[in-house]
Amino acid sequence: MNIMAPPEQVSTEELHDLPFSEQLIVWGLRLWVDGIKKGTNVHELLVEGFNKFSASGSASALDRMMSVIAVGAIDTIDICCTKCKNISPDEHRILGVLASWQCTGVGLSLIHISEPTRQAEIS
């Protein structure tokens, strides 16, 4: 996954503008990608972070979801670095998919995403 977005795709919405639950998800996405890029296992840190906010099981679910996204994508997915204050369009899409899944109970594989699935680039 590429953590650099073309200038025209950089969001002006800031992380602190999101509800806390979404901030926590974005933190998890970014930490997961950072771990992949650095070749470090961040699973225990994700578990600890989600457990602090009574979201046990979320780290494993996030890992499974991101693994599916990374393997099934056909283009670069923009996940910002852990210190970035803005939210990327792809981070917004992931939050939207999760929100839709929570509201409808439809599995992630059945949810229509506005853009075609893209191959992840992990560099």
C-alpha positions in Angstrom: 0.0 0.0 0.0 1.3 3.3 -1.0 1.1 6.0 1.8 1.6 8.8 -0.7 -1.5 10.3 -2.4 -1.5 12.4 -5.5 -2.1 16.1 -4.5 -5.6 16.2 -6.0 -6.7 13.2 -3.9 -5.5 14.6 -0.5 -8.5 15.1 1.8 -8.9 18.3 3.8 -10.9 16.5 6.5 -8.8 15.9 9.5 -8.6 12.8 11.6 -9.8 14.7 14.7 -13.0 15.6 12.8 -14.1 11.9 12.8 -16.1 10.3 15.6 -13.8 8.5 18.0 -14.8 5.0 16.8 -13.7 6.0 13.3 -10.5 7.5 14.5 -9.7 4.2 16.2 -10.4 2.3 13.0 -8.2 4.7 11.0 -5.4 4.3 13.6 -5.7 0.5 13.2 -5.6 0.7 9.4 -2.5 2.9 9.5 -0.7 0.9 12.1 -1.4 -2.3 10.1 0.0 -0.8 6.9 3.0 0.6 8.9 3.7 -2.9 10.2 3.5 -4.4 6.7 5.9 -1.8 5.3 8.4 -2.2 8.1 8.1 -6.0 8.3 7.0 -5.9 12.0 4.3 -7.7 13.7 1.9 -5.1 15.1 -0.9 -7.5 16.0 -0.4 -7.4 19.8 -0.2 -3.6 19.7 -3.5 -3.6 17.7 -5.1 -6.0 20.2 -4.0 -3.8 23.2 -5.2 -0.6 21.5 -8.6 -2.0 20.6 -9.0 -3.7 24.0 -8.4 -0.4 25.8 -11.7 0.8 24.3 -13.7 -2.4 24.8 -13.4 -3.5 21.2 -12.0 -7.0 21.7 -11.8 -9.0 18.6 -11.4 -5.9 16.4 -7.7 -6.3 15.8 -8.2 -9.8 14.3 -11.2 -8.6 12.3 -9.1 -5.6 11.0 -6.2 -7.9 10.1 -8.5 -10.2 8.1 -10.2 -7.3 6.3 -6.9 -5.6 5.4 -5.5 -8.9 4.2 -8.4 -9.4 1.9 -8.2 -5.8 0.7 -4.4 -6.0 0.1 -4.6 -9.3 -1.8 -7.7 -8.5 -3.8 -7.0 -5.0 -4.9 -5.7 -4.3 -8.4 -4.2 -0.8 -7.8 -2.6 1.3 -5.1 -4.6 1.9 -2.0 -3.9 5.1 -0.2 -3.5 4.6 3.6 -1.9 7.6 5.2 1.0 7.4 7.6 0.2 7.1 11.3 1.1 10.8 12.0 -0.9 12.2 9.1 -3.7 14.6 10.2 -5.8 14.2 7.0 -8.0 11.3 5.9 -7.4 9.8 2.4 -10.2 9.0 0.0 -9.4 5.3 0.4 -9.6 5.5 4.2 -13.0 7.1 3.8 -14.1 4.3 1.5 -13.0 1.7 4.0 -14.9 3.5 6.8 -18.0 3.6 4.5 -17.8 -0.1 3.8 -17.6 -0.8 7.5 -20.5 1.5 8.2 -22.6 -0.1 5.5 -21.8 -3.5 6.8 -22.8 -2.6 10.3 -26.1 -1.1 9.1 -27.1 -3.8 6.7 -25.3 -6.9 7.9 -24.2 -7.6 4.4 -20.8 -9.3 4.1 -17.9 -7.2 2.8 -17.8 -9.2 -0.3 -21.3 -8.2 -1.3 -21.0 -4.5 -0.7 -20.7 -2.3 -3.8 -17.8 0.1 -3.5 -17.9 3.2 -5.8 -14.6 2.4 -7.5 -13.4 -1.0 -8.7 -11.2 -3.0 -6.4 -7.6 -2.1 -6.9 -4.3 -4.1 -6.5 -2.4 -3.0 -3.4 1.1 -1.8 -3.7 3.2 -2.5 -0.7 6.5 -0.7 -0.9 
